[in-house]
Amino acid sequence: MTAVRKKIMKGKVISNKMEKTIVVEVERLTRHPFYEKVIRKSTHLFVDDPQSQAKAGDEVEVIETRPLSKLKRWKLLKILS
């Protein structure tokens, strides 16, 4: 049996209005397939925050986990700033 490496991502908290859940926006740069222009794309991740310690605007690090609810698949690892 092989060990599974969990993904770790960095992003910015854009909402903390739910109980024990935050929404984190993760941005990445991709190249357009035809025009070759660099495009900034973003993804919203629903993150488990049991102590509700992250605030909107914080930079955070999140780690992939098993499904915790309908939308939550990530856990808060640490608050960077």
PDB file with SEQRES, HELIX, SHEET and CRYST1 records, atoms N, CA, C and O in Angstrom:
SEQRES   1 A   81  MET THR ALA VAL ARG LYS LYS ILE MET LYS GLY LYS VAL          
SEQRES   2 A   81  ILE SER ASN LYS MET GLU LYS THR ILE VAL VAL GLU VAL          
SEQRES   3 A   81  GLU ARG LEU THR ARG HIS PRO PHE TYR GLU LYS VAL ILE          
SEQRES   4 A   81  ARG LYS SER THR HIS LEU PHE VAL ASP ASP PRO GLN SER          
SEQRES   5 A   81  GLN ALA LYS ALA GLY ASP GLU VAL GLU VAL ILE GLU THR          
SEQRES   6 A   81  ARG PRO LEU SER LYS LEU LYS ARG TRP LYS LEU LEU LYS          
SEQRES   7 A   81  ILE LEU SER                                                  
SHEET    1 AA1 6 ILE A   8  MET A  18  0                                        
SHEET    2 AA1 6 THR A  21  ARG A  31 -1                                        
SHEET    3 AA1 6 VAL A  38  ASP A  48 -1                                        
SHEET    4 AA1 6 TRP A  74  ILE A  79  1                                        
SHEET    5 AA1 6 GLU A  59  GLU A  64 -1                                        
SHEET    6 AA1 6 ILE A   8  MET A  18 -1                                        
CRYST1    1.000    1.000    1.000  90.00  90.00  90.00 P 1           1          
ATOM      1  N   MET A   1       0.840  -1.189   0.000  1.00  0.00           N  
ATOM      2  CA  MET A   1       0.000   0.000   0.000  1.00  0.00           C  
ATOM      3  C   MET A   1       0.883   1.249   0.000  1.00  0.00           C  
ATOM      4  O   MET A   1       1.843   1.337   0.766  1.00  0.00           O  
ATOM      5  N   THR A   2       0.558   2.202  -0.851  1.00  0.00           N  
ATOM      6  CA  THR A   2       1.362   3.410  -0.957  1.00  0.00           C  
ATOM      7  C   THR A   2       0.768   4.538  -0.123  1.00  0.00           C  
ATOM      8  O   THR A   2      -0.443   4.614   0.084  1.00  0.00           O  
ATOM      9  N   ALA A   3       1.641   5.397   0.343  1.00  0.00           N  
ATOM     10  CA  ALA A   3       1.195   6.553   1.125  1.00  0.00           C  
ATOM     11  C   ALA A   3       0.655   7.622   0.187  1.00  0.00           C  
ATOM     12  O   ALA A   3       1.241   7.882  -0.864  1.00  0.00           O  
ATOM     13  N   VAL A   4      -0.458   8.242   0.560  1.00  0.00           N  
ATOM     14  CA  VAL A   4      -1.071   9.286  -0.244  1.00  0.00           C  
ATOM     15  C   VAL A   4      -0.634  10.638   0.289  1.00  0.00           C  
ATOM     16  O   VAL A   4      -0.786  10.926   1.476  1.00  0.00           O  
ATOM     17  N   ARG A   5      -0.085  11.476  -0.603  1.00  0.00           N  
ATOM     18  CA  ARG A   5       0.308  12.829  -0.210  1.00  0.00           C  
ATOM     19  C   ARG A   5      -0.881  13.752  -0.374  1.00  0.00           C  
ATOM     20  O   ARG A   5      -1.511  13.785  -1.431  1.00  0.00           O  
ATOM     21  N   LYS A   6      -1.188  14.500   0.672  1.00  0.00           N  
ATOM     22  CA  LYS A   6      -2.314  15.428   0.622  1.00  0.00           C  
ATOM     23  C   LYS A   6      -1.859  16.771   0.083  1.00  0.00           C  
ATOM     24  O   LYS A   6      -0.754  17.226   0.377  1.00  0.00           O  
ATOM     25  N   LYS A   7      -2.720  17.405  -0.710  1.00  0.00           N  
ATOM     26  CA  LYS A   7      -2.402  18.706  -1.283  1.00  0.00           C  
ATOM     27  C   LYS A   7      -2.448  19.782  -0.209  1.00  0.00           C  
ATOM     28  O   LYS A   7      -3.306  19.757   0.674  1.00  0.00           O  
ATOM     29  N   ILE A   8      -1.526  20.719  -0.292  1.00  0.00           N  
ATOM     30  CA  ILE A   8      -1.514  21.890   0.590  1.00  0.00           C  
ATOM     31  C   ILE A   8      -1.565  23.115  -0.313  1.00  0.00           C  
ATOM     32  O   ILE A   8      -0.778  23.231  -1.252  1.00  0.00           O  
ATOM     33  N   MET A   9      -2.491  24.029  -0.030  1.00  0.00           N  
ATOM     34  CA  MET A   9      -2.644  25.229  -0.836  1.00  0.00           C  
ATOM     35  C   MET A   9      -2.657  26.468   0.039  1.00  0.00           C  
ATOM     36  O   MET A   9      -3.031  26.414   1.210  1.00  0.00           O  
ATOM     37  N   LYS A  10      -2.241  27.593  -0.546  1.00  0.00           N  
ATOM     38  CA  LYS A  10      -2.271  28.875   0.141  1.00  0.00           C  
ATOM     39  C   LYS A  10      -3.302  29.755  -0.538  1.00  0.00           C  
ATOM     40  O   LYS A  10      -3.441  29.738  -1.761  1.00  0.00           O  
ATOM     41  N   GLY A  11      -4.029  30.529   0.270  1.00  0.00           N  
ATOM     42  CA  GLY A  11      -5.037  31.414  -0.295  1.00  0.00           C  
ATOM     43  C   GLY A  11      -5.456  32.483   0.688  1.00  0.00           C  
ATOM     44  O   GLY A  11      -4.899  32.603   1.779  1.00  0.00           O  
ATOM     45  N   LYS A  12      -6.453  33.261   0.281  1.00  0.00           N  
ATOM     46  CA  LYS A  12      -6.941  34.380   1.075  1.00  0.00           C  
ATOM     47  C   LYS A  12      -8.378  34.101   1.507  1.00  0.00           C  
ATOM     48  O   LYS A  12      -9.203  33.669   0.702  1.00  0.00           O  
ATOM     49  N   VAL A  13      -8.671  34.351   2.780  1.00  0.00           N  
ATOM     50  CA  VAL A  13     -10.027  34.158   3.299  1.00  0.00           C  
ATOM     51  C   VAL A  13     -10.913  35.272   2.751  1.00  0.00           C  
ATOM     52  O   VAL A  13     -10.614  36.453   2.927  1.00  0.00           O  
ATOM     53  N   ILE A  14     -12.007  34.893   2.086  1.00  0.00           N  
ATOM     54  CA  ILE A  14     -12.923  35.909   1.560  1.00  0.00           C  
ATOM     55  C   ILE A  14     -14.238  35.941   2.338  1.00  0.00           C  
ATOM     56  O   ILE A  14     -14.999  36.901   2.215  1.00  0.00           O  
ATOM     57  N   SER A  15     -14.521  34.899   3.142  1.00  0.00           N  
ATOM     58  CA  SER A  15     -15.740  34.903   3.945  1.00  0.00           C  
ATOM     59  C   SER A  15     -15.555  34.019   5.176  1.00  0.00           C  
ATOM     60  O   SER A  15     -14.991  32.928   5.093  1.00  0.00           O  
ATOM     61  N   ASN A  16     -16.037  34.505   6.319  1.00  0.00           N  
ATOM     62  CA  ASN A  16     -16.041  33.701   7.547  1.00  0.00           C  
ATOM     63  C   ASN A  16     -17.402  33.813   8.230  1.00  0.00           C  
ATOM     64  O   ASN A  16     -17.486  33.758   9.457  1.00  0.00           O  
ATOM     65  N   LYS A  17     -18.464  33.970   7.444  1.00  0.00           N  
ATOM     66  CA  LYS A  17     -19.800  34.205   7.999  1.00  0.00           C  
ATOM     67  C   LYS A  17     -20.497  32.937   8.463  1.00  0.00           C  
ATOM     68  O   LYS A  17     -21.480  33.010   9.201  1.00  0.00           O  
ATOM     69  N   MET A  18     -20.003  31.768   8.039  1.00  0.00           N  
ATOM     70  CA  MET A  18     -20.603  30.509   8.475  1.00  0.00           C  
ATOM     71  C   MET A  18     -19.953  30.047   9.775  1.00  0.00           C  
ATOM     72  O   MET A  18     -18.851  30.478  10.115  1.00  0.00           O  
ATOM     73  N   GLU A  19     -20.641  29.172  10.493  1.00  0.00           N  
ATOM     74  CA  GLU A  19     -20.083  28.619  11.720  1.00  0.00           C  
ATOM     75  C   GLU A  19     -19.105  27.505  11.371  1.00  0.00           C  
ATOM     76  O   GLU A  19     -19.459  26.562  10.664  1.00  0.00           O  
ATOM     77  N   LYS A  20     -17.877  27.613  11.865  1.00  0.00           N  
ATOM     78  CA  LYS A  20     -16.832  26.610  11.695  1.00  0.00           C  
ATOM     79  C   LYS A  20     -16.434  26.369  10.234  1.00  0.00           C  
ATOM     80  O   LYS A  20     -15.829  25.342   9.925  1.00  0.00           O  
ATOM     81  N   THR A  21     -16.761  27.293   9.342  1.00  0.00           N  
ATOM     82  CA  THR A  21     -16.409  27.162   7.930  1.00  0.00           C  
ATOM     83  C   THR A  21     -15.959  28.502   7.390  1.00  0.00           C  
ATOM     84  O   THR A  21     -16.555  29.538   7.686  1.00  0.00           O  
ATOM     85  N   ILE A  22     -14.900  28.473   6.593  1.00  0.00           N  
ATOM     86  CA  ILE A  22     -14.457  29.681   5.906  1.00  0.00           C  
ATOM     87  C   ILE A  22     -14.378  29.384   4.406  1.00  0.00           C  
ATOM     88  O   ILE A  22     -14.266  28.230   3.991  1.00  0.00           O  
ATOM     89  N   VAL A  23     -14.440  30.444   3.609  1.00  0.00           N  
ATOM     90  CA  VAL A  23     -14.284  30.311   2.165  1.00  0.00           C  
ATOM     91  C   VAL A  23     -12.947  30.944   1.806  1.00  0.00           C  
ATOM     92  O   VAL A  23     -12.692  32.107   2.116  1.00  0.00           O  
ATOM     93  N   VAL A  24     -12.094  30.156   1.144  1.00  0.00           N  
ATOM     94  CA  VAL A  24     -10.754  30.601   0.781  1.00  0.00           C  
ATOM     95  C   VAL A  24     -10.652  30.664  -0.738  1.00  0.00           C  
ATOM     96  O   VAL A  24     -11.059  29.738  -1.440  1.00  0.00           O  
ATOM     97  N   GLU A  25     -10.095  31.783  -1.241  1.00  0.00           N  
ATOM     98  CA  GLU A  25      -9.887  31.937  -2.677  1.00  0.00           C  
ATOM     99  C   GLU A  25      -8.421  31.642  -2.983  1.00  0.00           C  
ATOM    100  O   GLU A  25      -7.518  32.275  -2.437  1.00  0.00           O  
ATOM    101  N   VAL A  26      -8.203  30.664  -3.869  1.00  0.00           N  
ATOM    102  CA  VAL A  26      -6.858  30.277  -4.288  1.00  0.00           C  
ATOM    103  C   VAL A  26      -6.686  30.708  -5.736  1.00  0.00           C  
ATOM    104  O   VAL A  26      -7.490  30.342  -6.593  1.00  0.00           O  
ATOM    105  N   GLU A  27      -5.636  31.487  -6.018  1.00  0.00           N  
ATOM    106  CA  GLU A  27      -5.386  31.961  -7.383  1.00  0.00           C  
ATOM    107  C   GLU A  27      -4.235  31.180  -7.999  1.00  0.00           C  
ATOM    108  O   GLU A  27      -3.303  30.768  -7.308  1.00  0.00           O  
ATOM    109  N   ARG A  28      -4.316  30.982  -9.321  1.00  0.00           N  
ATOM    110  CA  ARG A  28      -3.247  30.334 -10.057  1.00  0.00           C  
ATOM    111  C   ARG A  28      -3.102  31.008 -11.411  1.00  0.00           C  
ATOM    112  O   ARG A  28      -4.046  31.623 -11.909  1.00  0.00           O  
ATOM    113  N   LEU A  29      -1.927  30.895 -12.005  1.00  0.00           N  
ATOM    114  CA  LEU A  29      -1.671  31.474 -13.319  1.00  0.00           C  
ATOM    115  C   LEU A  29      -1.625  30.349 -14.345  1.00  0.00           C  
ATOM    116  O   LEU A  29      -0.943  29.344 -14.145  1.00  0.00           O  
ATOM    117  N   THR A  30      -2.367  30.526 -15.464  1.00  0.00           N  
ATOM    118  CA  THR A  30      -2.350  29.556 -16.550  1.00  0.00           C  
ATOM    119  C   THR A  30      -2.132  30.295 -17.852  1.00  0.00           C  
ATOM    120  O   THR A  30      -2.340  31.506 -17.930  1.00  0.00           O  
ATOM    121  N   ARG A  31      -1.717  29.579 -18.859  1.00  0.00           N  
ATOM    122  CA  ARG A  31      -1.483  30.167 -20.163  1.00  0.00           C  
ATOM    123  C   ARG A  31      -2.652  29.801 -21.075  1.00  0.00           C  
ATOM    124  O   ARG A  31      -3.064  28.642 -21.125  1.00  0.00           O  
ATOM    125  N   HIS A  32      -3.185  30.785 -21.794  1.00  0.00           N  
ATOM    126  CA  HIS A  32      -4.287  30.537 -22.719  1.00  0.00           C  
ATOM    127  C   HIS A  32      -3.805  29.582 -23.811  1.00  0.00           C  
ATOM    128  O   HIS A  32      -2.718  29.771 -24.356  1.00  0.00           O  
ATOM    129  N   PRO A  33      -4.617  28.537 -24.144  1.00  0.00           N  
ATOM    130  CA  PRO A  33      -4.142  27.526 -25.083  1.00  0.00           C  
ATOM    131  C   PRO A  33      -3.835  28.061 -26.486  1.00  0.00           C  
ATOM    132  O   PRO A  33      -2.934  27.550 -27.151  1.00  0.00           O  
ATOM    133  N   PHE A  34      -4.562  29.069 -26.940  1.00  0.00           N  
ATOM    134  CA  PHE A  34      -4.335  29.587 -28.288  1.00  0.00           C  
ATOM    135  C   PHE A  34      -3.544  30.895 -28.287  1.00  0.00           C  
ATOM    136  O   PHE A  34      -2.570  31.037 -29.027  1.00  0.00           O  
ATOM    137  N   TYR A  35      -3.966  31.848 -27.454  1.00  0.00           N  
ATOM    138  CA  TYR A  35      -3.351  33.173 -27.476  1.00  0.00           C  
ATOM    139  C   TYR A  35      -2.075  33.278 -26.655  1.00  0.00           C  
ATOM    140  O   TYR A  35      -1.350  34.267 -26.764  1.00  0.00           O  
ATOM    141  N   GLU A  36      -1.791  32.276 -25.837  1.00  0.00           N  
ATOM    142  CA  GLU A  36      -0.557  32.226 -25.045  1.00  0.00           C  
ATOM    143  C   GLU A  36      -0.451  33.323 -23.990  1.00  0.00           C  
ATOM    144  O   GLU A  36       0.613  33.499 -23.397  1.00  0.00           O  
ATOM    145  N   LYS A  37      -1.519  34.054 -23.745  1.00  0.00           N  
ATOM    146  CA  LYS A  37      -1.510  35.100 -22.717  1.00  0.00           C  
ATOM    147  C   LYS A  37      -1.657  34.448 -21.340  1.00  0.00           C  
ATOM    148  O   LYS A  37      -2.400  33.478 -21.189  1.00  0.00           O  
ATOM    149  N   VAL A  38      -0.961  34.971 -20.353  1.00  0.00           N  
ATOM    150  CA  VAL A  38      -1.061  34.444 -18.995  1.00  0.00           C  
ATOM    151  C   VAL A  38      -2.341  34.958 -18.365  1.00  0.00           C  
ATOM    152  O   VAL A  38      -2.596  36.162 -18.345  1.00  0.00           O  
ATOM    153  N   ILE A  39      -3.150  34.033 -17.848  1.00  0.00           N  
ATOM    154  CA  ILE A  39      -4.456  34.359 -17.274  1.00  0.00           C  
ATOM    155  C   ILE A  39      -4.451  33.993 -15.801  1.00  0.00           C  
ATOM    156  O   ILE A  39      -3.909  32.959 -15.410  1.00  0.00           O  
ATOM    157  N   ARG A  40      -5.060  34.852 -14.980  1.00  0.00           N  
ATOM    158  CA  ARG A  40      -5.192  34.588 -13.549  1.00  0.00           C  
ATOM    159  C   ARG A  40      -6.554  33.950 -13.304  1.00  0.00           C  
ATOM    160  O   ARG A  40      -7.587  34.559 -13.582  1.00  0.00           O  
ATOM    161  N   LYS A  41      -6.557  32.726 -12.783  1.00  0.00           N  
ATOM    162  CA  LYS A  41      -7.809  32.026 -12.478  1.00  0.00           C  
ATOM    163  C   LYS A  41      -7.884  31.807 -10.973  1.00  0.00           C  
ATOM    164  O   LYS A  41      -6.860  31.692 -10.299  1.00  0.00           O  
ATOM    165  N   SER A  42      -9.116  31.749 -10.448  1.00  0.00           N  
ATOM    166  CA  SER A  42      -9.284  31.562  -9.014  1.00  0.00           C  
ATOM    167  C   SER A  42     -10.296  30.459  -8.731  1.00  0.00           C  
ATOM    168  O   SER A  42     -11.195  30.196  -9.530  1.00  0.00           O  
ATOM    169  N   THR A  43     -10.129  29.820  -7.572  1.00  0.00           N  
ATOM    170  CA  THR A  43     -11.007  28.753  -7.117  1.00  0.00           C  
ATOM    171  C   THR A  43     -11.424  29.056  -5.686  1.00  0.00           C  
ATOM    172  O   THR A  43     -10.605  29.506  -4.886  1.00  0.00           O  
ATOM    173  N   HIS A  44     -12.691  28.813  -5.355  1.00  0.00           N  
ATOM    174  CA  HIS A  44     -13.171  28.980  -3.990  1.00  0.00           C  
ATOM    175  C   HIS A  44     -13.190  27.622  -3.312  1.00  0.00           C  
ATOM    176  O   HIS A  44     -13.771  26.671  -3.835  1.00  0.00           O  
ATOM    177  N   LEU A  45     -12.555  27.528  -2.147  1.00  0.00           N  
ATOM    178  CA  LEU A  45     -12.522  26.295  -1.368  1.00  0.00           C  
ATOM    179  C   LEU A  45     -13.283  26.515  -0.065  1.00  0.00           C  
ATOM    180  O   LEU A  45     -13.110  27.539   0.596  1.00  0.00           O  
ATOM    181  N   PHE A  46     -14.124  25.553   0.299  1.00  0.00           N  
ATOM    182  CA  PHE A  46     -14.808  25.596   1.585  1.00  0.00           C  
ATOM    183  C   PHE A  46     -13.948  24.829   2.576  1.00  0.00           C  
ATOM    184  O   PHE A  46     -13.670  23.645   2.389  1.00  0.00           O  
ATOM    185  N   VAL A  47     -13.528  25.525   3.639  1.00  0.00           N  
ATOM    186  CA  VAL A  47     -12.511  25.010   4.555  1.00  0.00           C  
ATOM    187  C   VAL A  47     -13.086  24.878   5.958  1.00  0.00           C  
ATOM    188  O   VAL A  47     -13.801  25.760   6.433  1.00  0.00           O  
ATOM    189  N   ASP A  48     -12.764  23.757   6.619  1.00  0.00           N  
ATOM    190  CA  ASP A  48     -13.183  23.525   8.002  1.00  0.00           C  
ATOM    191  C   ASP A  48     -12.286  24.330   8.939  1.00  0.00           C  
ATOM    192  O   ASP A  48     -11.062  24.206   8.895  1.00  0.00           O  
ATOM    193  N   ASP A  49     -12.903  25.157   9.788  1.00  0.00           N  
ATOM    194  CA  ASP A  49     -12.192  25.990  10.762  1.00  0.00           C  
ATOM    195  C   ASP A  49     -12.898  25.801  12.108  1.00  0.00           C  
ATOM    196  O   ASP A  49     -13.742  26.619  12.475  1.00  0.00           O  
ATOM    197  N   PRO A  50     -12.565  24.724  12.859  1.00  0.00           N  
ATOM    198  CA  PRO A  50     -13.328  24.369  14.068  1.00  0.00           C  
ATOM    199  C   PRO A  50     -13.391  25.451  15.145  1.00  0.00           C  
ATOM    200  O   PRO A  50     -14.416  25.595  15.812  1.00  0.00           O  
ATOM    201  N   GLN A  51     -12.299  26.223  15.325  1.00  0.00           N  
ATOM    202  CA  GLN A  51     -12.294  27.266  16.358  1.00  0.00           C  
ATOM    203  C   GLN A  51     -12.728  28.621  15.825  1.00  0.00           C  
ATOM    204  O   GLN A  51     -12.755  29.590  16.584  1.00  0.00           O  
ATOM    205  N   SER A  52     -13.061  28.721  14.566  1.00  0.00           N  
ATOM    206  CA  SER A  52     -13.447  29.984  13.920  1.00  0.00           C  
ATOM    207  C   SER A  52     -12.410  31.074  14.195  1.00  0.00           C  
ATOM    208  O   SER A  52     -12.757  32.175  14.623  1.00  0.00           O  
ATOM    209  N   GLN A  53     -11.141  30.762  13.947  1.00  0.00           N  
ATOM    210  CA  GLN A  53     -10.070  31.707  14.261  1.00  0.00           C  
ATOM    211  C   GLN A  53      -9.641  32.549  13.077  1.00  0.00           C  
ATOM    212  O   GLN A  53      -9.028  33.597  13.274  1.00  0.00           O  
ATOM    213  N   ALA A  54      -9.942  32.130  11.841  1.00  0.00           N  
ATOM    214  CA  ALA A  54      -9.545  32.902  10.664  1.00  0.00           C  
ATOM    215  C   ALA A  54     -10.549  34.011  10.392  1.00  0.00           C  
ATOM    216  O   ALA A  54     -11.757  33.821  10.529  1.00  0.00           O  
ATOM    217  N   LYS A  55     -10.032  35.168  10.007  1.00  0.00           N  
ATOM    218  CA  LYS A  55     -10.868  36.335   9.697  1.00  0.00           C  
ATOM    219  C   LYS A  55     -10.758  36.639   8.209  1.00  0.00           C  
ATOM    220  O   LYS A  55      -9.810  36.207   7.554  1.00  0.00           O  
ATOM    221  N   ALA A  56     -11.717  37.374   7.678  1.00  0.00           N  
ATOM    222  CA  ALA A  56     -11.696  37.765   6.268  1.00  0.00           C  
ATOM    223  C   ALA A  56     -10.449  38.602   5.993  1.00  0.00           C  
ATOM    224  O   ALA A  56     -10.132  39.516   6.753  1.00  0.00           O  
ATOM    225  N   GLY A  57      -9.742  38.290   4.909  1.00  0.00           N  
ATOM    226  CA  GLY A  57      -8.530  38.997   4.549  1.00  0.00           C  
ATOM    227  C   GLY A  57      -7.261  38.290   4.978  1.00  0.00           C  
ATOM    228  O   GLY A  57      -6.180  38.661   4.522  1.00  0.00           O  
ATOM    229  N   ASP A  58      -7.350  37.283   5.841  1.00  0.00           N  
ATOM    230  CA  ASP A  58      -6.163  36.543   6.291  1.00  0.00           C  
ATOM    231  C   ASP A  58      -5.609  35.664   5.171  1.00  0.00           C  
ATOM    232  O   ASP A  58      -6.355  35.130   4.351  1.00  0.00           O  
ATOM    233  N   GLU A  59      -4.278  35.527   5.157  1.00  0.00           N  
ATOM    234  CA  GLU A  59      -3.624  34.558   4.274  1.00  0.00           C  
ATOM    235  C   GLU A  59      -3.533  33.255   5.071  1.00  0.00           C  
ATOM    236  O   GLU A  59      -3.036  33.247   6.197  1.00  0.00           O  
ATOM    237  N   VAL A  60      -4.014  32.156   4.488  1.00  0.00           N  
ATOM    238  CA  VAL A  60      -4.042  30.879   5.205  1.00  0.00           C  
ATOM    239  C   VAL A  60      -3.460  29.765   4.350  1.00  0.00           C  
ATOM    240  O   VAL A  60      -3.328  29.888   3.132  1.00  0.00           O  
ATOM    241  N   GLU A  61      -3.114  28.669   5.030  1.00  0.00           N  
ATOM    242  CA  GLU A  61      -2.651  27.457   4.371  1.00  0.00           C  
ATOM    243  C   GLU A  61      -3.660  26.365   4.719  1.00  0.00           C  
ATOM    244  O   GLU A  61      -3.996  26.180   5.888  1.00  0.00           O  
ATOM    245  N   VAL A  62      -4.146  25.637   3.703  1.00  0.00           N  
ATOM    246  CA  VAL A  62      -5.155  24.602   3.913  1.00  0.00           C  
ATOM    247  C   VAL A  62      -4.641  23.272   3.383  1.00  0.00           C  
ATOM    248  O   VAL A  62      -3.789  23.230   2.496  1.00  0.00           O  
ATOM    249  N   ILE A  63      -5.176  22.175   3.945  1.00  0.00           N  
ATOM    250  CA  ILE A  63      -4.754  20.838   3.541  1.00  0.00           C  
ATOM    251  C   ILE A  63      -5.984  20.024   3.146  1.00  0.00           C  
ATOM    252  O   ILE A  63      -7.056  20.160   3.735  1.00  0.00           O  
ATOM    253  N   GLU A  64      -5.806  19.188   2.151  1.00  0.00           N  
ATOM    254  CA  GLU A  64      -6.877  18.336   1.650  1.00  0.00           C  
ATOM    255  C   GLU A  64      -7.238  17.288   2.706  1.00  0.00           C  
ATOM    256  O   GLU A  64      -6.366  16.794   3.421  1.00  0.00           O  
ATOM    257  N   THR A  65      -8.526  16.955   2.797  1.00  0.00           N  
ATOM    258  CA  THR A  65      -8.974  15.957   3.764  1.00  0.00           C  
ATOM    259  C   THR A  65     -10.155  15.188   3.186  1.00  0.00           C  
ATOM    260  O   THR A  65     -10.589  15.451   2.065  1.00  0.00           O  
ATOM    261  N   ARG A  66     -10.667  14.244   3.955  1.00  0.00           N  
ATOM    262  CA  ARG A  66     -11.834  13.486   3.510  1.00  0.00           C  
ATOM    263  C   ARG A  66     -13.040  14.417   3.464  1.00  0.00           C  
ATOM    264  O   ARG A  66     -13.011  15.476   4.090  1.00  0.00           O  
ATOM    265  N   PRO A  67     -14.109  14.051   2.736  1.00  0.00           N  
ATOM    266  CA  PRO A  67     -15.297  14.915   2.715  1.00  0.00           C  
ATOM    267  C   PRO A  67     -15.900  15.068   4.115  1.00  0.00           C  
ATOM    268  O   PRO A  67     -16.232  14.080   4.769  1.00  0.00           O  
ATOM    269  N   LEU A  68     -16.036  16.319   4.563  1.00  0.00           N  
ATOM    270  CA  LEU A  68     -16.585  16.606   5.882  1.00  0.00           C  
ATOM    271  C   LEU A  68     -18.056  16.987   5.805  1.00  0.00           C  
ATOM    272  O   LEU A  68     -18.788  16.839   6.784  1.00  0.00           O  
ATOM    273  N   SER A  69     -18.494  17.478   4.651  1.00  0.00           N  
ATOM    274  CA  SER A  69     -19.896  17.820   4.421  1.00  0.00           C  
ATOM    275  C   SER A  69     -20.099  17.852   2.913  1.00  0.00           C  
ATOM    276  O   SER A  69     -19.253  17.374   2.157  1.00  0.00           O  
ATOM    277  N   LYS A  70     -21.212  18.410   2.481  1.00  0.00           N  
ATOM    278  CA  LYS A  70     -21.512  18.463   1.051  1.00  0.00           C  
ATOM    279  C   LYS A  70     -20.435  19.207   0.269  1.00  0.00           C  
ATOM    280  O   LYS A  70     -20.081  18.797  -0.837  1.00  0.00           O  
ATOM    281  N   LEU A  71     -19.909  20.297   0.828  1.00  0.00           N  
ATOM    282  CA  LEU A  71     -18.939  21.128   0.119  1.00  0.00           C  
ATOM    283  C   LEU A  71     -17.536  21.117   0.722  1.00  0.00           C  
ATOM    284  O   LEU A  71     -16.569  21.390   0.010  1.00  0.00           O  
ATOM    285  N   LYS A  72     -17.396  20.808   2.016  1.00  0.00           N  
ATOM    286  CA  LYS A  72     -16.098  20.922   2.690  1.00  0.00           C  
ATOM    287  C   LYS A  72     -15.203  19.717   2.420  1.00  0.00           C  
ATOM    288  O   LYS A  72     -15.544  18.585   2.762  1.00  0.00           O  
ATOM    289  N   ARG A  73     -14.041  19.982   1.796  1.00  0.00           N  
ATOM    290  CA  ARG A  73     -13.038  18.951   1.549  1.00  0.00           C  
ATOM    291  C   ARG A  73     -11.653  19.391   1.996  1.00  0.00           C  
ATOM    292  O   ARG A  73     -10.667  18.727   1.676  1.00  0.00           O  
ATOM    293  N   TRP A  74     -11.556  20.501   2.731  1.00  0.00           N  
ATOM    294  CA  TRP A  74     -10.283  21.073   3.147  1.00  0.00           C  
ATOM    295  C   TRP A  74     -10.325  21.427   4.627  1.00  0.00           C  
ATOM    296  O   TRP A  74     -11.392  21.723   5.165  1.00  0.00           O  
ATOM    297  N   LYS A  75      -9.165  21.398   5.291  1.00  0.00           N  
ATOM    298  CA  LYS A  75      -9.038  21.795   6.696  1.00  0.00           C  
ATOM    299  C   LYS A  75      -8.012  22.910   6.799  1.00  0.00           C  
ATOM    300  O   LYS A  75      -7.054  22.961   6.028  1.00  0.00           O  
ATOM    301  N   LEU A  76      -8.221  23.799   7.755  1.00  0.00           N  
ATOM    302  CA  LEU A  76      -7.293  24.891   8.016  1.00  0.00           C  
ATOM    303  C   LEU A  76      -6.029  24.325   8.650  1.00  0.00           C  
ATOM    304  O   LEU A  76      -6.091  23.651   9.678  1.00  0.00           O  
ATOM    305  N   LEU A  77      -4.882  24.602   8.032  1.00  0.00           N  
ATOM    306  CA  LEU A  77      -3.617  24.127   8.551  1.00  0.00           C  
ATOM    307  C   LEU A  77      -2.989  25.185   9.458  1.00  0.00           C  
ATOM    308  O   LEU A  77      -2.653  24.905  10.608  1.00  0.00           O  
ATOM    309  N   LYS A  78      -2.831  26.425   8.923  1.00  0.00           N  
ATOM    310  CA  LYS A  78      -2.313  27.521   9.744  1.00  0.00           C  
ATOM    311  C   LYS A  78      -2.640  28.853   9.100  1.00  0.00           C  
ATOM    312  O   LYS A  78      -2.869  28.945   7.894  1.00  0.00           O  
ATOM    313  N   ILE A  79      -2.655  29.879   9.927  1.00  0.00           N  
ATOM    314  CA  ILE A  79      -2.874  31.246   9.465  1.00  0.00           C  
ATOM    315  C   ILE A  79      -1.502  31.876   9.274  1.00  0.00           C  
ATOM    316  O   ILE A  79      -0.694  31.903  10.203  1.00  0.00           O  
ATOM    317  N   LEU A  80      -1.234  32.382   8.073  1.00  0.00           N  
ATOM    318  CA  LEU A  80       0.090  32.925   7.755  1.00  0.00           C  
ATOM    319  C   LEU A  80       0.196  34.397   8.130  1.00  0.00           C  
ATOM    320  O   LEU A  80       1.225  34.823   8.656  1.00  0.00           O  
ATOM    321  N   SER A  81      -0.853  35.188   7.868  1.00  0.00           N  
ATOM    322  CA  SER A  81      -0.814  36.603   8.242  1.00  0.00           C  
ATOM    323  C   SER A  81      -2.222  37.143   8.348  1.00  0.00           C  
ATOM    324  O   SER A  81      -2.410  38.321   8.654  1.00  0.00           O  
TER     325      SER A  81                                                      
END                                                                             
